[in-house]
Amino acid sequence: MCAGMVSTSCIGKFQLTRNLLNWNKNISSKFVNELVFIALCIVPVYEVSALADLIVLNSIEFWSGSNPLAAGTKVIDGKDGRYLVECDGKGYTITSENDNSVVRLDFIDETDTWTLSIPGGDSYELMTFVDDTHVALPAPDGTRRIVELSQDGLLAYDTMVKQALELRAQL
């Protein structure tokens, strides 16, 4: 059975190990993060999480098509209402408790693209990762704009969208 799971050619997301690394990155300063990282390598927490990912979790993800660590439902209280966010390991279904409207967010691995779908309606490309520091986002004129993933890049994109919306309102 172990040989069957290991020989599946599954290169999964290693979500357990990623969650552990993300937790470590958000503890404190970079010096504390490094000390915790070294301690977790010595104790072999990272090694055990990577082995669990390799043998169990990635195999489940490969055969079932969903990530067992990502699944679940959370309630988000936003400034304009309450939302149920359900994750099935492949994407998110967001339901508004205000009007029961539903939208679906999916990540397409082949194109590194997040899409937004309205059940029974249209689907839109929201964001495509170009590289580690840039994404392609929709522009108001229907084209796609490459935006740097930085405060300046997002501010420039936000300004462009606001100006286009103001221009439309004037027409």
C-alpha positions, 0 to 999 in steps of 0.5 A: 500500500505504501509503495502504491501511494509513493509511486503515484507521481503525486507532486502535491502542494505540501500544504501541511509544511507550507502552513507550518512555514507560514506560521513560523514566518508570522511569529515575530522578527526575522531573528526569532523566525530563524531560531524557531526554524532551526529548532523545528528542524532539530526537533524534526517537526519540519521533517515529520510534516514533510513526510506526512505531506509526501506519504499521506496528504499529497496522495489523498490530494492526488487521488481525490482531487481536493486538499484535505487541509484546505477544506472547511467553512468559515464565517466572515463578518465584513463591514457590509454583512456576513459571509460564509466562505466554504473551501473545498481544496480547489477554490472558494464558494462565498455566500452572502447571508444578506441576500443569499447571493453566491460567487465562486473563486477558483484557481486554475493551476495550468494558467496560474489564474484566479477566476470568479464565477457566478453560478448559472452565469458568467465567469471572469478572469480576476488575476493571473500570476506573471511571475513572483512579483507581477500579476495581470489584472483586468483594466477598465478598457477590457485589456489586461494590465501587468501590475507589480505586487508592491504598494506602489504597483497596487496604488497605480492600478487603483488610481487607474481604475478610479480615474476610469470610473470617474470618466464613465460617470461624467459621460 
